[in-house]
Amino acid sequence: MFPMPMISAILLLSLTLNSVGQQVQQPESSVVGVKAHVVKQKYCRGDADAFTISFDVEMVIENSSEKPVYLLWPLVPWVGKVASSISDAEAGKFLYEQSASHYPQEQIHFERLKLEPGKKVSKRGEYYLIARHDPAFSLAKSVSAGSYGLILVLRPEEEPPTQLQGPDTLQSITTEPFLVRVPSHPKLAICREEGKAR
């Protein structure tokens, strides 16, 4: 079976969000574009059937409007949408979507970043996928070896202070589809619970 670090990662990905009422309900703005790409990935040992892939994702957020906007940070991947290709992701044809449950262990210090028209800011985030060793093995919300299109919807991990909220502050952003690759025979490592709290 999966060791404790794997169980934590799986729970973060697969549990259905049950605290929607506690989260910020502000509509997502379309005034920013978010391009993302994987800069590093590691493979965490699971059991005979599956393992976890941890993606270090760099996101370039650009203000495409004609007025300044404010970006609340940190935002975390709240929903992941996995498609069989970039074109399928662009067309909204997803293999599956998953909402993550988050349990911050300490109070989060939010920043309100000002983004001028036409300006960009680069931020890093981390995301996990569960992968199957055998493509024929049945495991819900998992992938086998291959290439996939991924879209992330980012939101605050907890409700930010009132003074950081407002109509000019973005509290939800969505990446454009980006490519992720799952190797067929990765070198697996025993991963520590480095990001368990956040």
N, C-alpha and C positions, 0 to 999 in steps of 0.2 A: 504493500500500500504506500501512499504518498507520505513522506516525512512532514513534520509540522510546518516548515517553511512553505512547502508545496500546498498544504491544506489552506494556509493563510492566503496564498495567491489565488487559489481556486475560489475560495469564498469571496474574495474581493471582486472576482469577475462574475461569478455565477449566481450569487444571491440576488433575488429580485428586490429592487429598491422599495422599502416600505416606509420611508420617512419623507415622502414627497412634500407633505404639508409643512415640514420644518425647513425646507429648502427655498431659496430665492426663486420667485415665480416670474421674474422680469423677462419679457420676451427677448429673444436673441436679436441683435442688430445685424443688418446686412451691410453696414458701412465699412466693415473690415474684411480683408481676405487673409486666409491662413494657409500658407504652404508648408508642408511638413515632409521630412525625410528621415530615414533611420540612419543614425551615425554609428551605432554599435548595437550588437545583440549578443546575448549569452544564453546558454541552454542549461537548464536546471534539471538535475536527475529527479525522476519520479518513480515509476514502477515499471513492470515489464510491458505495460500497454501504452503509457503516455509520459510526456515530459512537458515542462514549461519553457516558453521562450520569452525572455525579457528584452524588450526593445527600448533603447535610449533614443528618443525622438527629438529632433530639433525643429522648432516651429518659427517661421518668419511671419509676423503679424503686420499687415500694412493697412493704414488708414486710407481708404479710397474715396472718402467724402471730401467736402470742401470746408469742413470746420473741424476743430480739434475734438477728439473723443478721449475718454478716460477708460483705461483697462484695469479691472480689478485683478490683482495677482497675489498669491498663486491660485491658478485654476487647475483642476485635475481632470483626467479622462473620466467622464461620468457614464458615457455610452460609447460603445465600440460597435461599428457596423462593418461586417466582413463580407466581401464579395469575391467572386472567383477571378475578377480582373478589374483593372482601373475603369475600363469602359462600362462594365456592369455596375460598378459603384456609382459612376456618373449618371447612369440610367436608373438608379434606385433599385437595382436587382441584387438583393443581399442574400447570402447563404444563411446568415443569422445576425441578430443584434443581441447585445447583452448590456444590462445595466449593472453597475458595480455598487456594492454597499460600502460605506466608508465609516470608520470609527476612529476619529482623531483621538490620540492619547494625550494631547496637550493643546492649549489655546493657540490658534493660528494667527500669526501676525500678517495682516493683509496690507498690501501697498496699492495705491491708486496712481497708475502711471499715465502721464499725459502723452498722447500721440497726436502730433500735428498733422495736418493734411499732407498726404503723399509720403509721410515718414513711416519707417519700419522699426520694429523691435524684435529681437531674437530671444526665444525662451526655450528651455529644455523641459521635457517631461518623460515619464516612463510608462510603458504599457506592457501587458502580458497576454499571451495566447497559450492555450493548451493545445499540444500537438500529439498526434497518434504515431506510434512507431509503425503500425500496420494500417494501411488505408482501409482495409476491410473491417477493422475493429469498430464497433459501434459505440460512440461516445458523443453525447449531445454537446453542441457549442465547442467543437474542437476542429482542428485542421490537420491534414496530412501533408506530406512533402509537396512543394509547389510554390507558385507565386500568387499573391492575393492583393486585392485592393482594399485599403482600410480607411475608414473615416472615423475621426474621434470628435465627440461633443464634450467640451470642457466646461466645468462649472465649479463654483466654490465648494470646498469640502464641508464647510459649515456656514451658517448664516453670518455674513459680515456685519460689522458695526453699522448702526444707522447712518452715521455721518459719511460713510463711504458709499452709501446707496443713493441712487438718483437716476433720472432719465438719461443723463449724459455719461453714465458709467456702465460699461459693458460687463455683465456678469455671466455671460454665456457666449462661447464662440465655437464654431465648427470648422474643422480642417477641410481642405480640399482632399479628394482621394489621393492616397499615396501608396507606393508599392512596398510590400513586405514579402520576404522570401523565407521558406521553411525548407532546410536541407533534409535530405533523406537519411543521412547517417551522421548526425552532429556529434561532436565531442562533448559529452555531458559532464557537468561539474556539480558538486554539492554546494548549493547556494545558501548563504546565510540570510537571516531575516533583516537585511539592511533597511528596507523601506517599509517595515511593518506598520509603524505609527503614522507615517505620512505617505 
